[in-house]
Amino acid sequence: MFRWTCIYPAYINGKKSRADGRRVPVSKAVENPTYAEIKDVLTATGFNVLAENKAYSKEKSNEPTTRGRVRVQFRNDDGTPVNPKFPSRNFLINQIEREQERESSLVNYRE
């Protein structure tokens, strides 16, 4: 059986509180990430991903910009990680946060 895990933009959103679902420190969080951006980062990292139009249960707004989640094939059939560089879900979330932060700094540099 495939082992898929869900990642919502709220996990790395700096405008959310821990109670609202943020899972990284504010200092490492990204401002209003989208599920499409997360999908791009994970695809570039070599994971199989599916983008879904689902709402996060702790999300108070129902606007289209806040919707979406990314399902990631995290483990193979035998239970080994798809990408050994990311042995846990937290490593994966931290990678997304770092890539998002790098991309936003590039955009700010160009402006």
Buried (B, 14 or more C-beta within 10 A) or exposed (E): EEBBBBBBBBBBBBEBEEEEBBBBEEEBBBEEBBBEBBBBBBBEBEBEBEBEEBBBEEBEEEEEEBBBBBBBBBBEEEEEBBBEEBEEBEEBBBBBBBBBBEBBEEEEEEE
